[in-house]
Amino acid sequence: MNYTALKTELTTDPLALGLVALSNEAAAAKLNEVPNTASAGRLIERDVVPSWEVFEAVVPAEWTALSAAEKQRLQTMLSMGSINLKKPNTRAAFIAMFGAATTTRANLIALQNLPASRATFLFGEKVEYWDVARARAL
């Protein structure tokens, strides 16, 4: 944990979360809160996602519209366990399967960005109340 950076976050409170007035426990909880939407601007870009997330992103009606070859290709991809959505072959395959106006394509694009807590966004890990106490003591 970068305690100097955490102290700066706690004292400057750039997102106006009210961190200065919160107890150590409440400040840690606030920093670990994951926003419901991406509107908070805290997204972590992912490369590899579990195949079950890709499965859940596929709209059944759009699956039905795929050709037999595309269905087989998607089934093969889903059997891999995890899928790197940023690799050129994977991207080309999904572009070929699902057109620009499809919900599935939008869902797959959304999988690349995961809403994250302020703590994860800044430090890559959860902040504990003792981290807050230690940072404030600096």
C-alpha positions in Angstrom: 0.0 0.0 0.0 1.3 3.4 -0.9 0.5 5.2 2.4 1.8 8.6 1.1 -0.7 8.4 -1.8 -3.4 7.3 0.5 -2.8 10.2 2.9 -3.0 12.6 -0.1 -6.3 11.0 -1.1 -7.7 11.3 2.4 -6.6 14.9 2.9 -7.3 16.3 -0.5 -10.5 14.2 -1.2 -10.4 15.0 -4.9 -13.8 13.3 -5.6 -15.4 15.1 -2.6 -16.4 11.8 -0.9 -16.2 13.4 2.5 -13.2 11.4 3.5 -11.7 14.0 5.8 -14.6 13.8 8.3 -15.0 10.0 8.2 -13.7 7.6 10.7 -10.9 5.2 9.6 -13.5 2.4 9.1 -16.0 4.6 7.2 -13.2 6.1 5.0 -12.0 2.6 4.1 -15.5 1.5 3.3 -16.1 4.6 1.1 -12.9 4.0 -0.8 -13.8 0.4 -1.3 -17.3 1.2 -2.6 -17.8 0.1 -6.2 -20.1 2.5 -8.2 -23.2 1.2 -9.8 -22.3 2.8 -13.1 -19.3 3.8 -15.2 -20.4 7.4 -14.8 -18.1 7.7 -11.7 -15.2 7.4 -14.1 -13.6 4.5 -12.2 -13.0 1.8 -14.7 -10.3 -0.8 -14.9 -9.5 -2.0 -18.4 -9.3 -5.8 -18.7 -7.8 -7.9 -21.3 -8.8 -11.4 -20.3 -12.3 -12.2 -19.1 -13.8 -15.6 -18.0 -15.8 -17.3 -20.8 -18.9 -17.3 -18.7 -19.0 -13.5 -18.8 -18.8 -13.7 -22.6 -21.6 -16.3 -22.6 -23.8 -14.0 -20.5 -23.1 -11.1 -22.9 -24.6 -12.9 -25.9 -28.2 -12.1 -26.6 -30.1 -15.4 -27.3 -31.8 -14.0 -30.4 -28.5 -12.8 -31.8 -27.0 -16.3 -31.1 -29.9 -17.8 -33.1 -29.1 -15.6 -36.1 -25.5 -16.8 -36.3 -24.5 -19.2 -39.1 -23.6 -22.7 -38.1 -19.9 -22.0 -38.6 -20.1 -18.9 -36.4 -22.0 -20.8 -33.7 -19.2 -23.4 -33.7 -16.5 -20.8 -33.5 -18.3 -19.1 -30.6 -18.7 -22.5 -28.8 -15.0 -23.2 -29.3 -14.1 -19.8 -27.9 -16.4 -20.3 -24.9 -14.7 -23.7 -24.2 -11.4 -22.0 -23.5 -12.2 -21.0 -20.0 -11.1 -17.4 -20.5 -11.0 -15.1 -23.5 -8.7 -12.2 -24.3 -11.0 -9.7 -25.8 -8.2 -7.5 -27.0 -6.4 -10.0 -29.2 -6.8 -9.4 -33.0 -8.2 -12.8 -33.8 -10.8 -12.6 -31.1 -11.9 -9.1 -32.0 -12.1 -10.1 -35.7 -14.2 -13.1 -34.8 -16.7 -11.1 -32.7 -16.9 -8.4 -35.3 -17.7 -11.0 -37.9 -20.3 -12.7 -35.7 -22.1 -9.7 -34.3 -22.8 -6.5 -36.3 -22.2 -3.0 -35.1 -25.8 -2.5 -34.2 -26.2 -5.6 -32.0 -26.6 -5.6 -28.3 -24.1 -8.5 -28.0 -21.3 -6.4 -29.5 -22.1 -3.6 -27.1 -22.1 -6.1 -24.2 -18.8 -7.5 -25.3 -17.2 -4.0 -25.5 -18.6 -3.2 -22.0 -16.9 -6.4 -20.6 -13.5 -4.8 -21.3 -14.0 -2.2 -18.6 -14.9 -3.2 -15.1 -16.3 -0.6 -12.6 -13.9 -0.3 -9.8 -13.7 1.1 -6.3 -11.6 4.2 -5.8 -9.2 2.1 -3.8 -8.8 -0.5 -6.6 -8.5 2.3 -9.2 -5.8 4.1 -7.3 -3.9 1.3 -5.5 -5.0 -2.0 -7.2 -6.2 -3.4 -3.9 -8.7 -3.0 -1.1 -8.0 -0.4 1.6 -8.4 -1.6 5.2 -9.2 0.7 8.1 -5.7 0.1 9.5 -4.3 1.4 6.2 -6.3 4.6 6.6 -5.1 4.9 10.2 -1.5 4.4 9.2 -1.7 6.9 6.3 -3.4 9.5 8.5 -0.5 9.1 11.1 2.1 10.0 8.5 
